[in-house]
Amino acid sequence: MVVGAFPIAKLLYLGVRQMSKPVANRIKAGARRSEFFKNYVCLPPAQLYHWIEMRTKMRIMGFRGSVIKPLNEEAAAELGAELLGEAIVFLVGGGCMVLEYSRQASNSRRKEEELNDTIASLQTQLAELTLTTETLDAQIREVNRQLLSFPVPTKK
């Protein structure tokens, strides 16, 4: 039974992406426990995200000059950890896409080089055959010339 080439690279990428989710969850849990991580990694992006989200919602509803209160520390830490986890999964997925693209580009380049080599080989063979044909044509003309130079026997 003939089976096509199994895309091992794609399976590997899928496995890496699936493994990134539990890793992201562990990092989120560590971010919730660590004060440094919470204060310097989770809180600033969460507060910025909250500010942008609320500002956008207020403008959509028509409230222009409203002051937006920051999230409390617990909610901001939770939101920051979620944002961090999503960013990790997104980055791993994006990395897999970049690797797949570069692999496909490499395969495409290799196939194009093989095709160019084949074309160059065929052109070389064609040039050799053309030269051989011209040589044979010259030889045939020479033989014909020599045949025509022989005297024609007459019937007596």
N, C-alpha and C positions, 0 to 999 in steps of 0.2 A: 504494500500500500504506500503510495507516494504522498508525502505530506509536504506542504510548502514550508519554507524557512520560518521557524517560530520567532517572533520578534522579542528576543530576550531583553533587549535594551528597554523596550516599552514596558515589559513586565517588571523590570528592575526599577524603572522610574515610578511605576504605580506603587510598588512596594515601599519606596522611599517616601512617597507622598502619604501613604497610609500610616507609615511609622511616624511621620511628622506630627500627626494629630495627638497621639499620646505624649510625645515629647513636648509639644506645645502646652498640653494640659499640666504636665509636671512643672514646666517653667512658670505657668500661671500660678500654680499652688505655691511654688517657692517665692514668687513675687509678692503674694499676699502675706507670707510669713516674714520676709526680710524687710526691715525698716529702710535700709539703704535703697533696695530695689523699689520699694513702695514709694519713697519720697522723691527719688531722682529719675526713675524709669517709668513708673506707672502713672503717678499723679499729673505731671505736666502734660503729657499727651491727652489724658482723660479730660483735664480741665479745658484744654484747647479745643478738643472735639466737642465738649459740652457747650462752650462759648459759641463756636461756629454753628452748631446745630440750633441752639436757641436763637441766635441772631437771625439765622435764615428763617426759622419759623415765625419769629416776631415780624420780620419784614413781609413775609407772605400774608400774615394776618393784618398788616397795616400799622403796627406799632413801631414807630421809627426811633424814638428816643428812650426806649425802655432800658433800664439797668438790669444786667443779667447777673444773678447771684451765682457764685461758684458752688459746685457740688460739695457735699460734706466729704470728709476724708474717707470714710468707709465706702460710700458709693463711688467716689473717684478711683479708689484703689481697685474696686471690682471692675469698673469700666476700663481702667487702664490695663488690668490683667487680661480682660477679654480682647482689647485692642492688640495687645502684645501677642496673644495666642493666634489671633487671626492674621497678624502680620507675619508670624513665623510660618504658618501654613501657606500664606500667599507667596512668601519669598521662596519656600521650598518648591512650590508648584511652578513659579516663574523660573527658578533655576533649572528645573526639569525640562521646561519648555525650551530654554536657551540651549541646554545640552542636546536635546533632541534635534533642534534646528541645526546646530553645528554638526551633529552626526549626519543628518540628511544632506547638508551642504558638502560635507567631506565625501560622502558616497557619490553625490552628483558630480563633484569635481573629478573623482577617480574615474567614473564612467565616461566623462567627457574626455579625459586624457586618453583612456583606452580607445575611444572612438577616433580621436585625432591621430593616435599611433596607427590604427588600422587604416585610416584614410591615407596617411603618409606612406605606409607600406604599399597600399594599392596603387598610389600614384607612381611610386618607384617601379613597381612591376609593370605598370602601363608604359612608362618611359623606356624600360628595357625591351618590352615587346615591340614598341614602336621602332626602336633602333634595330632590333632583329628583323622586323618586317622590311625596313628600308634596306638593310643589308641584303636580304634575300631578293628583294625587288631589283637591286643593282646587279646581283649575280644573274638573275633571270634575263635582264636586258643584255648583259654581256654574252650569255649563252646564245640568245637570239641573234645578236650581232654577228657572233662567230658562225652560227648556222647560215645566216644570209650571205656570208662571205664565201662559203663553199660554192664551187661551180655546179650548176644544175646539169645533171647528166642528160644528154640528148639521145634520142632513139635513132639508131641507125639500122 
